[in-house]
Amino acid sequence: MDCIVVGAGVSGLSSGIRLLEDGYKVTIVADSLSPDTVSDKAAAWWYPFLAEPVEKTNRWSSESLTEFIRLMDEEKLEFITMRMGREYLEESCPPPGWSSDLSHFRILEENEVLNNYSFGWEIEAPVIEMAHYMPWLKSRFESLGGVIVVRKLSDLEELKCNLIVNCSGLGARELCQDEEVVPVRGQIIYIKQDPGFGRYDQRPESLIYTIPRRDVTVLGGTAQKGDWTREIREEDEEYILTKCELLWPELDRDNIVGRAVGLRPSRAEVRLEKEIVNGRTIIHNYGHGGAGVTLSWGCADEVLRLVNE
């Protein structure tokens, strides 16, 4: 059976791969490909962030975690690595629902909690280097027989296919007239310095992260809702560096090697559902906010389940 997937970001490619593995003939239609997608800018530490509803996103996150570990262990993808990270919080709280899925999760000792915080935890989770991972996804998709067509769509009605998987991200504002979809702007900095372990404050209003990778450490960030600006802003860079220095005083600004901006496709809730329009089946899979990579394989599995119902 033929299927068209709209969008070639991490959600579109992952969904396309799952459909191909199940025997579908899949074409991806997208107006941009790697390295020019939002997914390419993702810092991509596995961590559910800015994504609701929690009862579903926890499950999708868990399924994705299992797949990332499999890709690392069985497929030997060297650009997926397990990294330690510490999350700092202002107040104590129960462990998040996804914590039981991790092989390493512990509450920090009092002497491990930084100033201005009173609580925290340490986890070990995958870091995915998107500059390598996105080309791998594209290669995997094409090796299974998938076809990619670069084309700008203004309406899903333009597609002559009875099965469509809509992974259009921010494009859903136009394609689906879904005004719930808004950008959450993220500016990041790349630095040639290893913090040893990641340090995080994941509250959107303060958002701090230092994500160590093999090549660089990613510093962030911003979560500016409704901001469409793709240019680097000096004031945001200073804001990011000042915040990161609070968690990582050894940070050396002379080691900065790059910068980037990405617009997260945010929505009050991830839209992952089946819709029948004029006799055609459309599976919507967008609105993942800051957790597109974290949710990618779980959502791709859900897409396949909905298609096969």
Phi, psi and omega in degrees: 000138180280146178215141173247129174256129179263118179110134182241030171278193184297325180289316181294315180294317180296317179295318179299320179296316180297321179293318177298318180298335181266005174102003179280152172266117192239133170240130173264131174246123183210150178269351176211147180237167174302136014264022187254018177264163175299325182300328180296337182269355185297135175292326165062049162265131181299113179191117179299123186212131178054045181217128178230162358280142189300322183297333177269316183294330175297319180292314180296323177297317180297316179295322178293320179302314179301319181289320179297320178293322177296316179299323179290315186278316186267317180274351177059042177282107186289343181271009167246119183228148176275131183227143174281145175211148178241126177261127181252136183230155180283330183224152177291151181201164177295154176301146179296156184301330183278353185297330182289346179278346185269144178285337178229114174211127177211150175283138181291145172290158183303321182283355178265347182278131183285162175303149181077001175233161180233358187201166176172174177216162178243135177226162169242124185212161182290142166249129184248121181275103192292334178297335177259324186291318181297313175299326178294316178301315180298316179296319179297316179301313183288327179292336177275358179105004180290149180242140179242129179240125178271117185199138177272123178257145172246348181201139178295340179297342179291342184272124181264076182205145182270356178225114183235135173247116188264100178244049191272358177058230179299335179299343180293339175303319181270313186293326183246005186050042182260096183282356173291338181280121180224153177283143167241104190289132177236119174254138183226165180231140175253133183225138179272072179200135185259119178281357181087306174218157181286149177234135190218142164227102192268012176291128183305326184286340180238333176020102176232135172207145172232107188251107181283132174236179181293324185267314183216172167252136180265124179253136177204179359198197175231155176219071189264099185291134177079006182263117183264006186289123180260353181278151175290134177247127183298322181294327177289323178298315179296320178299315180296312183296318179298317178295313183296327179294335176294322180270338185220080184299337182282356181306130181246111184297339179292347182268005180294131182236355180183171182212159177202161175227137174225148179254104180293135178276090187267154179204155179305320174220147172302133175263104177227096186200164179262139177225136176256118183234116180052041177082359180257146178267125176239123174258115179271134180215080182206172180087036186276358177059228181270016184236028183301315179290316181302325183264353197303309184285324177297318178291323177297320176295323178293321177302313181298320178298317181293321178297320185276355181297000000 
